[in-house]
């Protein structure tokens, strides 16, 4: 005989509820993202009231209210474009509607990073500029569709990645500025004296030794530069922005031309004073070396940070460069190899000071258009 539920004497003892709480570090990460100009949007299949409450706890903008998938289905593309500009919480959203939201944001000119873990998230992950899949509980389809996989499924890791990316981008721009700027005097010193009918200044051995200094200086100086102050308070840079924009290359060329002009001035002044070619060459190369080191130290200082910044490796390479220059001037065999001649201490100090001052002045002039003042959010 089938049992009837009414035959049992049930008594209400209470209600049991389960809560999947928000991670403790999410509100802080959302706040940092907002300061960095990154809008956080919640797209979920949960109930509208649940989504709105979680969004409030996370610090997501809820001023635009919540838009449900049912209401979303009634909107055409023009109306949806207006909605995605002001609404940051979407609930009861179907998988294909996630894809539509991603495409609507992209149509508004936004760079979209989409997170997801299910098979139904795969189309949106694939369509987003940056698809981010959850590694621990995400499906294989989601991981294959995404460009990035979060191994610990922590939203704060995304913000940390943005922070790291901005630091890398800043340092890459510094390195490009330095490489362009320092090769202007190298090229100029090889050709300009000959074009002016003067004795050759830069010889092959000088080019080789200078390049041997440039590579480690560039690597050690800019790889470890810490994050600039306010890096996470500026707007994201446009997707079509890149480190080789003419405005930035122009600033580097300005810095290089200033250093080139001062080194040529040291060279011509020495020759005009009756010094030998080798003496003038020693002074000019000393000025170029001082300018090279001064330019690196100037660029290696994080924006907004007081004083100078240098890693131990940068200090070591700088001291080794100066020591090698002193050996080249002091040892007869080295002077013969480099085609140098003995120079007086006052003349040497004047050449070093002129080269360093030229690098600082050129870097300042180049920074007037925003080249050295690294800011990812500005073209």
Secondary structure as UniProt FT lines:
FT   HELIX           5..7
FT   TURN            24..25
FT   HELIX           26..35
FT   TURN            36..37
FT   STRAND          42..43
FT   HELIX           48..58
FT   TURN            63..64
FT   STRAND          66..68
FT   HELIX           69..72
FT   TURN            73..74
FT   HELIX           77..86
FT   STRAND          89..91
FT   HELIX           95..107
FT   TURN            108..109
FT   STRAND          113..116
FT   HELIX           119..121
FT   HELIX           122..127
FT   STRAND          130..134
FT   TURN            135..137
FT   HELIX           140..145
FT   STRAND          148..150
FT   HELIX           155..195
FT   TURN            196..197
FT   HELIX           204..222
FT   TURN            223..224
FT   TURN            229..230
FT   HELIX           231..233
FT   TURN            239..240
FT   TURN            243..244
FT   HELIX           246..272
FT   TURN            273..274
FT   HELIX           277..299
FT   TURN            303..304
FT   HELIX           312..330
FT   HELIX           332..338
FT   HELIX           345..367
FT   TURN            368..370
FT   TURN            376..377
//
